[in-house]
């Protein structure tokens, strides 16, 4: 049985959680109307990937960085507070699986630390998995803390066994293998990368893992930043393409079946069949009959990263 996938790369409403979620609900309804039951949104989609960090001078624009970061923090997603509930309700209403990247504020961990997180929501509206990016890249470390391996998991969905790594985590061989070793059918890669080398990586993973690969960034122009974005005209040219998007779906063994959807603020659709992943691994199963566990060993520490605790 096939599943219709919708890969959504429309821009969010930057630095506004509520308006971004409202836009998401419209996109979800649109994708459902087209028959999609697995919906994928980009990295840090709520309330937007912090693309400004690649343009501000490290240590030189502290006041502006602080102003933007404060707005990002105020509009981040606190799962414990129910900030993602409208999206969960939409998943349950339509009976669909949703994968979405968020800027996460964990009020039970810290009142200020943000995480780059991807959440998998099941068709009953329950959060099946929360994975925090383990290693933010370069200036991202001024925005997000490092995640742990508690969410380095593959979960069952109606479309198949699904796991996710965020952006350049897909360049971490051991992180990839941790998912491969859990009988993965669908590898979801929300990202901010959109170049030729990224497409090559998506195809490589589909070949290496023998699974479906879904990747997408946010298709974004300077004009998509809201007018009240601090120093918008200083940081962004309204006509420039900040990110091409390049949503893509790759079948097991590496053939592109949909996309890349370049410089288009829309939805990419594809039909996938989890059985294709099982068939692909007959000849190459890197965590099974091709793995040589007598030579190599591998382990994952899934203990959660906890804040400091005090005892009397």
C-alpha positions in Angstrom: 0.0 0.0 0.0 1.3 3.4 -0.9 1.3 6.6 1.1 1.0 10.1 -0.3 3.7 12.4 1.1 3.4 16.2 1.2 6.7 18.1 1.6 5.8 21.7 2.6 8.3 24.4 2.0 6.2 27.5 2.3 7.7 30.3 4.5 6.6 30.6 8.1 5.7 33.9 9.7 9.1 34.6 11.1 9.3 35.2 14.9 5.6 34.7 15.3 4.5 31.3 16.7 0.8 31.8 16.5 0.7 33.1 13.0 3.1 30.4 11.8 0.9 27.7 13.3 -2.1 29.3 11.6 -0.3 29.2 8.3 0.6 25.5 9.0 -3.0 24.6 9.6 -3.9 26.0 6.1 -1.1 24.0 4.6 -2.2 20.9 6.4 -5.7 21.3 5.1 -4.4 21.9 1.6 -2.2 18.8 1.7 -5.0 16.6 3.1 -7.3 17.8 0.4 -4.8 16.4 -2.1 -4.8 13.0 -0.3 -1.6 13.3 1.6 -1.3 11.4 4.9 2.4 12.1 5.8 3.2 15.8 6.0 6.8 17.1 6.4 7.8 20.7 7.3 11.3 22.1 7.4 13.9 22.7 10.1 13.1 25.1 12.9 9.8 26.0 11.0 8.1 27.4 14.1 8.8 30.3 14.2 11.5 30.2 11.5 15.1 29.2 11.1 17.5 31.9 12.4 18.9 32.7 9.0 20.1 36.1 10.3 22.9 34.5 12.3 24.9 33.9 9.1 24.8 37.7 8.4 25.5 39.3 11.7 29.1 39.9 12.8 30.1 37.5 15.6 30.6 39.7 18.6 29.9 42.8 16.6 26.1 43.0 16.4 25.3 42.0 20.0 22.5 44.5 20.5 20.7 43.5 17.3 21.4 39.8 18.0 20.0 40.1 21.4 16.8 41.9 20.2 16.1 39.2 17.6 16.9 36.3 19.9 14.6 37.7 22.6 11.7 37.6 20.1 12.7 34.1 19.0 12.7 32.9 22.6 9.3 34.5 23.3 7.8 32.7 20.2 9.5 29.4 20.7 7.5 26.2 21.3 7.1 24.9 24.9 5.7 21.4 24.4 4.8 21.1 28.1 2.8 24.3 27.9 0.8 22.9 24.9 2.1 25.3 22.4 2.0 22.7 19.6 -1.5 21.5 20.5 -3.3 23.2 17.5 -1.0 21.1 15.2 -1.6 18.0 17.2 -5.3 18.6 17.0 -5.1 19.0 13.2 -3.2 15.7 12.9 -5.9 13.9 14.9 -8.7 15.7 13.0 -7.4 14.6 9.6 -5.7 11.3 10.7 -2.3 12.3 9.4 1.3 12.0 10.5 3.2 15.3 10.8 6.9 15.9 11.0 7.8 19.5 11.9 10.9 21.4 13.0 10.6 23.8 15.9 12.6 26.2 18.0 12.0 24.5 21.4 12.0 26.1 24.8 11.9 23.4 27.5 10.6 25.2 30.6 11.3 22.1 32.6 14.9 22.2 31.6 15.7 26.0 31.5 13.8 29.2 31.1 16.1 30.4 28.4 17.9 27.6 26.5 16.5 26.9 23.1 16.9 23.6 21.2 16.6 22.9 17.5 14.0 20.1 17.6 12.1 17.9 15.2 8.8 16.5 16.4 6.9 13.5 14.9 3.1 13.7 15.6 1.0 10.6 15.0 -2.4 10.4 13.4 -4.0 10.4 16.8 -2.4 13.7 17.7 0.1 12.2 20.1 3.8 13.2 19.9 5.6 10.0 18.9 9.1 11.4 19.1 11.1 14.6 19.9 14.6 14.8 18.6 16.9 17.7 19.5 19.8 18.5 17.2 22.9 17.1 18.8 25.4 19.5 17.3 24.4 23.0 16.1 26.5 24.2 13.3 28.9 27.2 13.5 26.9 30.3 14.5 23.9 28.1 15.3 25.6 27.5 18.7 24.8 31.1 19.6 21.1 30.2 19.3 20.7 26.6 20.3 22.0 24.3 23.0 23.2 20.8 22.2 20.7 18.0 22.3 21.1 14.4 23.5 20.2 11.0 22.1 16.9 10.5 23.8 15.1 11.2 20.5 17.5 9.3 18.3 14.7 6.8 17.6 12.7 5.3 14.8 9.0 5.1 15.4 6.1 3.3 13.8 3.7 5.3 11.6 1.1 4.2 9.1 3.5 5.1 6.3 6.3 2.9 7.8 9.0 3.1 10.4 10.2 6.7 10.5 13.2 8.5 11.8 14.7 12.0 11.5 18.0 13.8 11.6 18.2 17.6 11.3 20.3 19.2 8.6 24.1 18.5 9.0 23.4 15.6 11.4 23.0 13.8 8.1 26.8 14.2 7.8 27.3 12.3 11.1 27.8 8.7 10.1 27.2 7.3 13.5 24.0 9.3 13.9 22.8 7.9 10.6 23.7 4.4 11.6 21.8 4.7 14.9 18.6 5.2 12.8 19.5 2.5 10.2 19.9 0.0 13.0 16.3 0.4 14.0 14.7 -1.0 10.8 14.0 2.4 9.2 11.7 2.8 6.2 11.6 6.6 5.9 14.4 9.0 6.7 13.2 12.6 7.1 15.8 15.3 6.9 14.4 18.8 7.7 17.2 21.2 6.8 18.5 24.6 5.9 20.9 23.2 3.3 19.7 23.2 -0.3 22.7 22.8 -2.6 23.9 20.1 -5.0 26.0 18.5 -2.3 22.9 18.2 -0.1 20.9 16.5 -2.9 23.9 14.1 -3.3 23.7 13.4 0.4 20.0 12.6 0.3 20.6 10.2 -2.6 23.6 8.6 -0.8 21.5 8.0 2.3 18.7 6.4 0.3 21.3 4.0 -1.2 23.2 3.4 2.0 20.2 2.8 4.2 17.9 1.3 1.6 15.1 3.6 2.7 12.9 6.5 1.5 14.5 9.9 2.1 12.6 13.1 2.4 14.4 16.4 2.6 13.3 20.0 2.6 14.4 23.5 3.6 12.2 26.6 3.6 11.8 28.4 0.2 12.5 32.0 1.3 13.0 35.4 -0.2 14.0 38.6 1.6 10.5 39.9 1.1 9.1 37.0 3.2 10.6 38.5 6.4 7.9 40.6 8.1 8.2 44.4 8.0 8.7 44.6 11.7 11.7 42.2 11.6 14.5 44.2 13.3 16.8 45.8 10.7 15.2 43.8 8.0 16.3 46.0 5.1 19.8 46.1 6.4 20.1 42.3 6.6 18.1 41.2 3.6 17.5 42.2 0.0 13.7 41.9 -0.7 14.4 40.3 -4.0 17.0 37.8 -3.0 16.4 34.1 -2.6 17.8 33.4 0.9 17.0 29.7 0.5 15.9 27.8 -2.6 14.0 25.1 -0.6 14.7 22.2 -2.9 12.2 19.8 -1.4 13.0 16.3 -2.6 11.8 12.7 -2.2 14.3 9.9 -3.0 13.4 6.2 -3.3 15.4 3.4 -1.7 18.7 2.9 -3.6 18.9 6.6 -4.6 16.6 7.5 -7.5 14.9 10.9 -7.1 11.1 10.5 -7.6 9.9 14.0 -6.8 11.7 17.4 -6.9 13.9 19.1 -6.2 11.2 21.8 -5.8 13.4 24.9 -6.3 12.5 28.5 -5.6 8.8 27.6 -5.2 6.8 28.4 -2.1 4.6 25.4 -2.3 4.1 21.7 -1.6 5.8 18.7 -3.2 3.9 15.5 -3.5 5.0 11.9 -3.9 3.8 8.4 -3.5 5.9 6.1 -1.3 5.7 2.4 -0.4 7.5 1.1 2.7 7.8 -2.3 1.0 10.3 -0.8 -1.5 12.7 -0.2 1.5 12.4 -3.9 2.5 13.1 -5.0 -1.0 16.1 -2.7 -1.4 17.8 -4.1 1.7 17.9 -7.6 0.3 21.2 -6.9 -1.4 22.6 -4.2 1.0 21.6 -4.0 4.6 24.3 -2.1 6.4 22.9 -2.8 9.9 22.0 -6.4 9.1 23.7 -9.0 6.9 26.2 -6.4 5.6 27.3 -5.1 9.0 29.9 -7.5 10.4 29.1 -7.2 14.1 31.9 -9.6 14.8 34.3 -6.8 13.8 32.5 -3.6 14.7 30.6 -2.6 17.8 28.3 0.4 18.3 26.3 1.9 21.2 24.1 4.9 21.9 23.9 6.7 25.3 20.2 7.7 25.5 20.4 9.1 29.0 18.7 12.5 29.0 20.7 15.7 29.4 19.4 17.1 32.7 19.9 20.5 34.3 21.7 20.9 37.6 19.7 19.5 40.6 20.1 20.4 44.2 19.6 18.2 47.2 19.0 19.3 50.8 
